[in-house]
Amino acid sequence: MKEWIARVARQREFMIFVIVVVVTVVMTFASPHFLTTGNILALLLGLSIEAIVVVAMTNLMVSGGFDMSVGSVLAFTSAATATFLRMGMPIAVAVLIGLAIGATIGLINGFFVAKVGLNPFVTTLSGLSIYRGLTLIITGGQNLAGLPLAFRAIGQTRFFGVQTPIIIALLLILIGEILLRNSRFFRQVYYIGGNEKAARLSGIRVDRMKMLSYVLTGLFAAMAGVVMTSRLGAASVTAGTGMELRVITAVIIGGASLQGGEGSVLGSFLGILLMGLILNAMNLLGVSVYWQTFVVGATLLTAVVIDQLGKLRNEGKLVIPRLRPRKATDQG
Amino acid sequence: MTDIILEARGIVKTFPGVRALDGVDLKVQRGEVHALVGENGAGKSTLMLVLGAIHKPDEGEIFVEGRPVSVSSPHDANEQGISIVFQELSLVPSLSIAENVFANRQPVNMINMLDRRTLHRQTREMLRLFDLDRLDPATLVKDLSISNQQVVEILKAMSINPKVLILDEPTSSLTESEVEQLFINIRKLKEEKGISFIYISHHLPEIFRIADSVTVLRDGKKVCDADVKGIDEEFLITNMVGRKIENMYGHREETDTVGDVLFEARGISRGDDFRDVSFSVRSGEIVGFSGLVGAGRTEVGRAIFGAEPIDAGELLMEGKPLSIRKPEEAIARGIGYLSEDRKSQGLFLDFSIKANLIANHLQDFCGGTPFMQSRKVNDYSRGCVRDYRIISRNIDQQLKFLSGGNQQKVLVGTWFGIKPRLLIVDEPTRGVDVGAKSEIYMLLRRLARNGVGIIMISSDLMEILGVSDRIMVMQAGRVVGEISGRDATEERVIAMAAGTVNGGGEA
């Protein structure tokens, strides 16, 4: 039992959870506006779009992959869906085509990475420009408003006072967490990211699984695009700009590494929650918004430095001096 | 009728330009440890990969318990009861012991979700085989010691209930006591479960400790097979190399003379690693450093090279005090260091032979201009390849395609380039086959003949005895003895290294 507690305490998820709790407690005392339903919902709503993408990005990064194109895919599928809707296409059809476009883009990325053997960073970095470019081309640089009311209902309805984007995000996170932690199918990505050669020898169809992981980031970016378009009631050509960096930051804060093999959806969610909390806190405390981007970077750097220190200590390369000198009897 | 569990007949496997296996036969009896030996490139690994169905043979048949089988994927081989424990660990550090052992075969419930309770119970049962059931199956592999990781690796191969378990150089990263534990485990599995083993190793003394029979490969062909009882090490070496190796260690000739004291260490110490270590090296002399793993030999070597600090004591070169705080300073003073871990510390594996050979003395190829002159580079590299007998296609070949022994020759060659006066070599022949070993000893001796002083750190006692002019024995961070190479015997060195004084904390 003691061992079990020690292991839980060493989990990255636990560490971030503690920080989230600390920030929450401190903020509750620091600002009367913090612990209010309105503020909490606003906070969650603000991070819900990125939280959707985080689910698939975690799966991809555990497999050792990486997707820089999600922000652009979001904008492109959003613009495409809005265009179809404005052409009078039935809502369900337009949404499904939008999602299919996202999945197809993911398939293309996955094909280049898994089959052609291109570097994931370079492949999806090209995607980042290509799909943002296509968005500008099909919209002519204009935001697309005037979407049907029924479509806007997807992102603007409330259940028990909670906005649908929050509900969708939390549901996807819950499902993603369960699947990635417990389903044998998705556990395969840990073997792929942890030791690709060994994964192949264990009978895992590595290429197929990698491609699927890219399809999922494409699909989830498209889902986030649809939800966002519906909530705003318009497709914005700048939607999702810089989102890939925030999403990847959250996943890394949550315990994943760029090498793959580790990470969890819960951790990544806590990562994005922590970033959201800090930004929210800064707003309430009246810190200039210009500090926000700075803080995101500093949080990431802090998280990876702490992680690295832990690793060095495990490998015996870092000795943290004890505060009190050892007694002579300790050495016998 | 003998009970043959696995038989391979006439296996042929070609790769572009190479006939890796040329009609190889192999017979493994039920419940025996069958050693597979041969020099690097003899085809051991290829044969292993063919048996494990990772490579598809061009010709030949494989029989399991007398039945011909056709295996086309590692999974098929597993089904037939053939399982491989790889030399390079094939584990996922961030997953638990249990999930590594049952990689992609974890027990699941009706909706394909992991059944962790069953998974951990089954893993605990397997850990009990190795008396490791005190380990929690949920422990992450990255938190285990190397030897326990190796146990997990073996359990992983065991989890398919194999009839034949192939072990590829299983002891390369183990300490002596861990090797002993591994052998106990192998015997246990052999006797209690009737599992057969194919044991691939470079380290011939191990063969005589663990194997029942042996097959020798050379140049992709089977040279012979034999019962281990009826043969000795010399028989194996002769068959592996295909010629009798005389003067394997390149003994000193009478004409070789040892010069003046070149380098001296006086009472150097650092923390618990080594204490009050004093010794000298004359020019033209090879001084062997022997002792158990952890005795502080490598630490002394790295300290002299400036890779790690010294707390007390002094170093002298030709009688003048030396102050070395960084490897660059050591190199500038003519001290070279050949690391024990050539892959991570010594070589650029993705670069060509040429690029490696010139890497630490680029300025020699510029002829006073700011630019490298490719003719000089090529002439020099071709000379090295010829002199050091580096077997390769050409000087532009990437290092990662060379055998371990040839990589090691390149590494020795890179340090010749700086024209060292003192060269520290740490485990110079680890993972190198017999033929290449002998060539590396010749290289070291040739350097010594040119007046270089050499410090050779080695755990291979035969190498220490065969090559050294003088032997320093270390134990628990101290020098406990000095013997001249002529007077040294195995027993004396072992007795000193083991220590009569209880050093405390030393295995």
Interface residues (C-beta under 8 A of the other chain):
Chain A: E3 R7 I178 N182 S183 R184 F185 R187 Q188 Y190 Y191 G193 G194 N195 K197 A198 A199 R200 L201 S202 G203 I204 G261 E262 N314
Chain B: I54 S73 P74 H75 F86 S90 L91 V92 P93 S94 L95 E99 A103 N104 R105 Q106 V108 N112 M113 L114 D136 A138 K142 D143
